[in-house]
């Protein structure tokens, strides 16, 4: 874990910021200590939390393979555009980040054009330069976080629970990414800077429709549920529907089925054939109401 990311993280016991306390260890001023995994990530789960199902190694591997082939590039470009345009100070926090693929693309975009208008000689605190954003990948799956810890040299990774208080200090994030992940309205509002932006990617009706027998169908009330899950703490600023066609070989079909919740409902030895598949998602941006 980068030392300059530790003050962004909060102790899950007392909520105080973290700092480096020794080799391979971080902790807070109240004496709570957390060992860094050999891959470089921290586990910051609350002491008492609900038992939830995290992504398995098979799911994480499938996601890395599928996204690595560029099939969801339109989503990656949309997220990168929002991060690249963000002006608030703070990190990019990817909640439900999985192996951190989307975060890595967003950070690459934020660093692509130098200092983005910062005058030569200006003092910019580490991690606060919009052109050199730092990122934090947060996921419940330790398997995914181990991969995310090494996905980008400006990113750190944390095992955390989106349904609980996030192990992040107040107003630390310039951008919060939520891509096909559960949402926590109160916590997103707390960790997001007042001038920051929340980006949410949700599937639309018709997403992966050609694989309907092997995937979980999209709730027709998804849009209403999204609105209800984020108001009154947020107001929607934009919404863009993305639709594209993917020409998938049999291994691609296997991976897109097994990289998400459908993995738990499809036999691992199911044989798939190459096919054309439609992707249909909505990318919406939200800003805090207060």
N, C-alpha and C positions, 0 to 999 in steps of 0.2 A: 504494500500500500504506500502510495506517495505521502510523504510527510505533510505536504501542503494541502492534502485533502482531509487530513485527520480533524482539523478544527471545524469542518463542515459536518462531521459526524457527531452524533449525540449518544451518550451513554444510555443504554436501554434500562438501566436501574434508576439513575438519578437525573437523567436528561442533560447533564453538563457536557460541554464540548470535549472531544478527545484530543490527545496529544501523544507524541512518541514518549514512551516511558522506559524503553530499553530495546535492545536488539530483538526484533520479532515480536514486539509487544506494544500495545497502545492502552491508554487509560485516561481517567478523568481526575479532576482535582480532589474528588472524594475517595480516591483509593481503589476504585473498581478497575480491574485489569482484564484485558482481552488479548489472547495470543493470536498472532498472525499465522495463518496457514502457510505452508511452504510454497503454495502457488501465489501468495501475496494478498489474499482476501481476509476479511474479518467476519466473524459470526456475531451478530448483534440482535439476537432474538430476545424478546421479553421473557422473564423467568416463567411466567404463567401465560400460556396461549392455547388457543384451540388447536386440536390436531387436524392438520390439513394435508392434502395430498400434493406433493411436489412433483415436478417433472422427473421422469426416470432417465437413466443414462441413454436408453434407446431413443426416447423422445428428444433429448438434447442432441444426440448424434444426427438424428433425422433432420432436425431443424438446421443444424450447421450445414449439412450437405445441401438441403433444398435452397436455403437462402444464399449459400455460396455459389450456386449456379445462376443467380441473378433473376430468379422468377418473380420476386417481389420488388424489383428495382423501382417501379413507380412509387411505392410506399417510401422507400429509402430516399428518393429524390424529394418527395413532399416534406418529409421530416427535416432533411438537410436544409431545405429552403427556409423553413421557419426558424431553425436554430441559427442559420447564417444571418437572418434579419433581426434577431433578438438584440435589444439594446440594454436590457437590465443587467446589473451585475449579478454574478453567481454562477453556479455550475449547471450542467445539464444532468438532470436526475431521471434515469430511465427505470420506471417501476414495473416489475414483472419483466425484467430485461432479458431473461433467458441467458444465452451465451454472449449477449452484448452486441450482436451484429448491427442492429439499428443504431445503437449509441455510437459505434465506431464510425459509421457513415456520417452521422451528424457532426461528430467532432472533426472529421476530415474536412467537411464543408466549412466549419467555423474557422479553421486555420488556413484556408486556401489562399486568402488574399492579403497576407501580411497582417498589419496592425489595424486595418479597417478604420483609418481616419484618426488614429491616435498620433498626436504631433510628436516629432522627434524630441527626445529629452523629457517628455512627460513621464511622471512616475505612475506606474500602474501596478497595483498590488497583484501578487501572484494569484492566478486563477480568476482575476477580474477583467482581464483584457478580452473583449468579445472575440478577438481574432484567435485567441489561444485558450478557448474554453477548456476547463477541466470537466470530467464527467464521472458520475457514480452510477454503476449498475446495481440494482437491488432486486433480488429474487429469493424465493423460499427454497429453491432447489440448490443444494450445495454443489451438486454435479454441474449445474449451469453456471454457477458463480465461479467455480474453479476455472472454467473456460473464459468467462467474462473478465477475470482478473488480468488476463494477458491479451485482451483483444485490441488494446490501444495504449500507447505510452502516456496518454493524458487521462486515462481512466483508472478508477479504482472500483472494487467490487465488494459487495456486502451481502451476506445472508440475512434477510429480513422478511418481515411479514406485512404485506400491504393492508391486511385487515386490522392490524394493530397500529399503535403509534409508531411512526417511521423513525428510525435512528438517525435523524437529520435535524440540525438546529433550525430555528425559525428563520424564514426569509432567505434561506441559503441558495435557492435554485432560481436561475433566470428562466429556465425552461424545464417543465416536467413532461416526460414522454410516457404515454400509456398506450401501448400497442397490443390490442387483443387481450388486455389484462383486466383484472378486477379493479374497481375504483374506490377510493377513500376520500370523499369530498372534504371532510374536515381536515384531514392531514395534508391533502394537496394544498388547501388554502393556507395552512400554517407554514409549510416549508417553502412556498413560492413567494418570491419578491413581489412587492405591491405592483411593480411595473412588468412583472413576468408573464409568461404565457404557458398554458396547459395545452398539450396537443394529444388528441385522442383518436385512435384508429379503431374502427368497428366494422364488422362485416355487414353487408347489405343482403337483402333477399336476392338469391341467385348466385351468391358466392359459392364456388365449387359445386354448382348445381349438378354437373355431370357426374359427380361422385357422391350423390345424395345417399346412396345405399350404404356407403362406408364412412360418411362423416355426419357430424351432428348438425341438424338443420338450424338455420338462423331464426331466432324468435321474431315474428312479424311486428312485435311491439318493441323492438330493439331501440328505435329512435326515441320513443317516449320514455323508455327506461333509462336511456342515456341522459336525457334532459332531467329526469327526476333524480338521478344519482349525483348531479352536479349543481343543482340549484337548491337553495338561494346563494350559495357561496361563490358561484361563478356565473358569468354571462357569456353566451356564445357570441364570438366575433366573426367567425367564418365557417363555412362548411363546403367541402369539395368532394363530389362523388368521382371515384376513379374506377374505371372498368377496362380490363384488358384481357386478351386471350393468351393462354399459355399452351404451347405444344409440348406435352409431357411424355417422356419415355417411361417405361414401366418402373424403373427405379425412382423416378421423380414422383410418380403417383403413390408409390409405397411411402415415400418420405413425407409428402404433404398430408397423407392420412395419419401417419404415426407421429408427426411432430406436435400434435395438439391433443385435446381431450379425447378425440376419437380413438386414440391409441388404446385406451382402456376397454374399448368395445369391439375391437376388430382382432381376429386371431392373427398372431404374428406370422403364421405361414400362409396367409391369404395371398393368392397370386393376382397381380394386377397387370393390365395391358396398357400399352401406349394409347393416349387419347388427347383430344383437345379439351381444355378446361377453362372456364370463365372465372376470372377473379373480379369481385365487386366489393369495394370497401368505401367507407366515408372517412375522410380526414377532417376533423373539426378542431378549431382553436377556441380557447376560452380564457377569459381574464378574470381576476378576482373582482368581486363587487365592492369590496371595502379594503 
